[in-house]
Amino acid sequence: MPIAEPSKRLQQIPPYMFQELERRIAEKKAAGIDVISLGIGDPDMPTYDYIVEAMQRAVADPATHQYPSNRGREDFRQAFADFYDRRFGVAVDPANEVIPAIGAKECIYNLCNAFLDPGDVALASDPGYPVYTGGPLLHGATAELMPLVPEKGFAPDLSAISPEIAAKARLMFINFPNNPTGAIVPDGFFEEVIEFAREHEILVVHDNAYSETTYDGYVAPSFLATPGAKEVGVEVFSVSKGYNMTGWRCAAILGHADAIQSYWRLKTNVDSGLFEAVQIAGATAIAGPPEPLAEMNATYQRRRDLVVSALGAIGVDVTPPKGTIYVWAPVPEGHTSTSFAETVLEEAAVVVSPGSMYGPSGEGFFRISLTTPDDRIEEAVERMREHLA
Ligand SMILES: *Cc1c(COP(=O)(O)O)cnc(C)c1O
């Protein structure tokens, strides 16, 4: 039976480019080879106990079982206001400057829905989280890529954006600490963004997925802590990575009250809010003790150092990242991102992500994720030393 064709918007999404790599991984696994994946950015450790326990209590309470409101529970909004004050020194009005999201991914996608018309432009970090480009396309708009330039510490060069593009731009997606490059925000960059956004009337969306996942004593700021940020932007704070809660789908959007009002209005037409038990769990997560997070970060830091030293042994020099769960490294001479990933798979039965997966400016790099148990990371780096050095 022929059925309706997918929409032109959906068809516009570029086809998945890494089928060949996936095919080879499947082939190796089918042949009984022990393939270690360092490709996926999904924490391997369980959600911290105090959060699971809060969820167990919350889910047993029938008061959480009905439709939630898209504005969110008062205690959720208050918990985020308290957390932003304590952690970032940012004052957030719990009444109208914060509401829940069903994960940062939902939030970023629906901000496109709320703010983009056909012909509009969203400025998207490249390489970057795929929804920065897919979200605009699925709303008939276009994503203009802002290459993350190494000379600028993997921040976009705003002076390279043409006046024509800037005039059409309505959204800008930025993200620090950054996936996939592991970069932290360079001094003065948020200030530059605010000035640019003011001049061109752009809503800035800072995707904050990694502020709690940092190393070597680095403490990541909130975008909203920069003077003027709240007048031009919002921040999406996800508990997914820092609290090992990727499966729970819990985030919050904070900042510009009118922007949040528009997002809320859109969502009342799209979904029915975040399960109240999950709101309680999320609020509990950010109010929790510092030890579980500190322990988790110590684990990632240890894994990071293992990976960086193994890469050094095969002739790939990288500066250890101060945040995120990724090591971003240049491919050796004579390789493309994909050919190097294929070589690592063939020689060492280890999966690394080709940088070009995250956008054209990722070409020439590969990404290793630190979310694999210690013994497997050790085994993977041992194999890379043995077969690629
Ligand atoms: C993992 C990740 C997300 C997804 O967050 P969810 O809250 O789980 O949807 C968003 N942005 C970046 C940069 C990420 O790495």
The ligand as a Tripos MOL2 file, in Angstrom:
@<TRIPOS>MOLECULE
LIG
   15    15     1     0     0
SMALL
NO_CHARGES

@<TRIPOS>ATOM
      1 C1         23.3050   15.6870   25.6220 C.3       1 LIG1
      2 C2         23.0710   17.0680   25.0960 C.ar      1 LIG1
      3 C3         21.7920   17.6180   25.0680 C.ar      1 LIG1
      4 C4         20.5520   16.7940   25.4000 C.3       1 LIG1
      5 O1         20.0340   17.0890   26.6230 O.3       1 LIG1
      6 P1         18.6580   16.4190   27.0800 P.3       1 LIG1
      7 O2         18.2600   17.2800   28.2260 O.co2     1 LIG1
      8 O3         18.9500   15.0130   27.4850 O.co2     1 LIG1
      9 O4         17.6980   16.4940   25.9450 O.co2     1 LIG1
     10 C5         21.6330   18.9220   24.6200 C.ar      1 LIG1
     11 N1         22.7000   19.6380   24.2210 N.ar      1 LIG1
     12 C6         23.9430   19.1480   24.2390 C.ar      1 LIG1
     13 C7         25.0630   20.0100   23.7920 C.3       1 LIG1
     14 C8         24.1710   17.8440   24.6560 C.ar      1 LIG1
     15 O5         25.4100   17.3380   24.6190 O.3       1 LIG1
@<TRIPOS>BOND
     1     1     2 1
     2     2     3 ar
     3     2    14 ar
     4     3     4 1
     5     3    10 ar
     6     4     5 1
     7     5     6 1
     8     6     7 2
     9     6     8 1
    10     6     9 1
    11    10    11 ar
    12    11    12 ar
    13    12    13 1
    14    12    14 ar
    15    14    15 1
@<TRIPOS>SUBSTRUCTURE
     1 LIG1         1 GROUP 0 **** ****
